[in-house]
Amino acid sequence: MSLAGEERKRKILELLEISGKVKVNELAEILEVSTETIRKYLDELQQEEKLKKVYGGAINISFFNEEPPTVEREVTHSEAKQRIGEYAASLITDNDVIAIDDGSTPLQLVKNLRKKRNLTIFTTSISALSVLIDLHQQNIFTGKIIMLGGEINTTHHRVTGSFTIEMLENLYVDKYFISADGLTKETGITSFDSSKGMVTRKLIDHSSKSIVLIDHSKVGKRTHYKMADLQDIDIIISDKEHPQEWEYLLKENHVKWLVADKK
C-alpha cells in the first residue's frame, strides 16, 4: 500500500479512538476517497485485528472485548512473551526490590530469575507466586517473596481491591514490571479491569522505575480503563519496534523502547 494509504488507515484508527465507531460515508468524505476504497481499508484493518467491521462502518474492537482468562493468555503470542520476559529479567540486579504484575508476560520474567541473589519480590499474581516458590526452593534465586493481599480474581489469578491499595501505601520498590491490555500514544497503558488499574497506578507512583512488558498485538489498542500516561513510564519492552510516528513522543517523555529480538 502507498504511504498515502497507510496515512489514511492511521487517520481511520485515530477517529476510531475518539468516537469508538466510524461510518463509511463519513470517512469517504473526510479522507476524500471513494466508499469502495474506505471499505478496502476497513477490510485490511480488520485482518490486522485493529477494528471490527459492522454494517455501514466499523467499531473499536477493544470496547467489545473482555480480558482473556489466564490459561488463554499464556498460549497467545507465547514465543514473543518468552523473549520479552527473558529480556526483562536481564534488567534485574542482585539486591533489587521489585514488584511483578500478574499476566502471562510477567510470568515469563519470573521463570527467568536465574542466579539472582537477595531479591525482594512483591507480586499480585497467584500464578507468579507459585512459580517463585518453586524456583526459590530450587535455589535458582534467593531473597524474599511477598504476596500482596486483596480480593482474589479466580479467572485471572490475581489480587486487587482496597486491601491491596492499603498495603501499598507505605511500600516502595526499585523496579515495577507492568502488564497491560493496551498501549496507545494518546491514552498510554490501559486495562480491561478497573481494580487492576488502580493497583497499577499506585505501584507506578511508588516505584523508582516503571517497566511495561507488552507484545506487539497490544500496541495501538485501547481497552476500558486508563492506568498511566506514557510520561509515567520509564521503559517499554516489546517484541517489535514502536510505530514510527511514536518516535518524537517517546523522546519527549524520556521513554526507552527496548526490543527483545529473536536470538
N, C-alpha and C positions, 0 to 999 in steps of 0.2 A: 504494500500500500504506500502511496505517496506521503510525503511529510504533511501536506495539507489534510490528507485523510486522517492521519494519526492525530493531528491537532483538533480536527472536528470530533473525533472519538473522545479525546480528553475533555473537550467542551461539554459533550453529552454527559460524561461522568460528573463533571463539576455541577451541571444543572441538576443532575440526579441527587447529588449530595445535599443541595439546598432544599429541594422540594420533596424528595422521596419518590417522585414519578415524573415522567416526561411523555409528551404526545408527539406522534409522528408529524402531524401537520405543523405544529408549533416549531418543532426542531427544523423542519424544512425551511420555514420562513426565517428563523434566526440564523441558520448556517448558510442560507441562500443556495440550497441544493434541492434536488427532486426528492419526493417522498420515497421513491424506489431506492435512492442512494441511502437515505436515512434507515430504511428497513435493512439494507445490507450491513450498515454499521451496527445496528442492533443485533443482527444475527451473529456477527463476529464477536461483539462484547458478551453476548450470552454464552457463546462457545468458550470464551475466556473466563466464564463464571463471575462476571462483574456486574451483571444485571439479569433480570428475568423479564422476558417479553410477555406482554399481555395485549389484549385486543386494543388496537389504536395507539400503542406506545410501549412503555417499559416501566418497571418499578425497581427500586433499590432492593437488591436481593437480601441485604443484611436485615432489613426490617421484618422479613418473613422467615428468618432462620431462628433456630434455637441452638444453644450451645450443645455440641455433640457430647454424649457420655464419655467417660474416661477411656473405656475399652476401645471405642471407635476412634478417639483422638490418637491413641497410641499407634494405630496402624496407618494413619493418614500422613503421607509425606514423611514416613519413618526414617528414610535414609538421610534426608535433609536435616531432620531434627537430631539425629545422632551426630552429625557433623557440627551442628550449632552447639549442642551440649558439650562435646569434646573441646571445642574452641573456648567456650565459656569457662570450663574447668581450668583451662590454662591461665586464666586471669586471676585465679585464687592462689594466694601465697600462704605459707605457714603463718600461724597465729592470727589469721583473719577472723573477724566476727562478721558473719554473713547471714542473710535471710534468703530463703529459696521459696518461690511461689509454688502453688500447685500447677499441674499441667504436664502434658506429655513431653514438651521440650525441656523444661527444668528437670524433669525426671532423668533425662539423658545426661544432664550435667552431674547429677548425683551419682550416676553409675560410673563417672569418670574421675572420681575423687581419689585417684591412686597416689599413694605416697605423700599425701598432705598431712601435716602434723600440727597438732594443737589448735584445731579449728573450733570455733563456737558457731553452731549452726541452728538458726531458728527456722521453722517451717510451718506452713498452714496445710501442708499436703500429707494426707494419711498414707498415700502410696509412697511418697518420698521417705516418710518416717520408717516404713517397713524396710526399704532398701538400705537406708542409713544404718539401721540397727544391724542388719546382716553384714554390711561392709565393716562396721566398727568391730563386730565380733571376730571378723577375719583379720583384724589389724591392718586393713587396707588404708584406712586413715585413722588418725587419733584426734581426740578432743571431746567436746560436749555436744549433745543433741538435745534441743529444747523444742518441744511441741507446743505451739501456741494454742490456747484454749478457745472455745467458742462453740457455736451451733454446728453440728455435723451435717454436711450435704452428702447424702449417701450416693447420689448419682455421680457427683464429680470428685468424691473422696477428698473433701477439703473442709476446713473450719472457717467460719466467718461470724459476723454479728457484733453486737455491742460488747460482749465479753472479750472478744479478740481486740477490739479497738481500745478497751480499757487497759488490757495487758500491754499494749504497745505504747502507752502514754510515756513511760519512763524508760523505754528501750531504744537504743541507738546502735546502728550497725555500720560496718565499713563499706560493704557492698550488698546491694539488693538485686537479685536476679528475678526478673519480672516476666510473666507470661501475659499475652494479650490476645484478644479475639479479632482485633482490627487495628490498623495503623494508617492514618492519612495525614498529610501535611497540614490540613485545615483543622482537624479535630484531635490530633495526637493519638494516644492509645485509648482504645475503648474495650468494653467488656459486655457480654450478654447479661451479667449478673451485677445488680447494684450493690449487693452486700460485699462481693469480692472487690468491687471498685472502691468502696470506702476503705477497706483494709489496705489496698494498694496505695491509695493516696496518702494514708498515714505513714506507711513504711517508706515511701519516697521522701516525705518530709523528714524522716528520722534516719536517713542513710546518707553517708558521705558520697557514695557513687551509685547511681541507678542504672541498671543494665537490662535492656529489653531483649528477650530471646524470641525471635519471630521468623517463621518461614515465609517464603515469597507469596504463598497463597493468601496471606492475610494483609499484605501490603496493598494499600489503595482501597481497603474495605473499612467501613464504619459499622460498628454494632451499636447496641442500645445506650450504654452508659459510659460517659467520658471518665477516664481515670486520671489522665495527665496530659498536658501540652507537650509538644516537642521540646520546648525550652526547659522542661523539668527533667529531661532525660540526659544522661551523660554519654551512654554508648548504646548502639543498636547492633545486635549480631544477627545476621540473616544468612541464607544460603545463596543469595544473589545480590548484585549491586542495586543500589537505590535507583529509582527513576531519575532520569537526567534532570528533569525540572525541579527536583528537590535540592540540587546542589547548593544553591545560594542560601536557602532556608536553613539547611543543616549547618553550614559555615557560620551563618549569622547567629545561630543559637548554640554554637560550640558543641554540636552533637557529632560524635565519631560513629561512622557506619562501617562496621567490620564484616568481612565476608568469610564464611567458613568454606573454603574451597575444597573440592574433591582432591584426594591425595593421588 
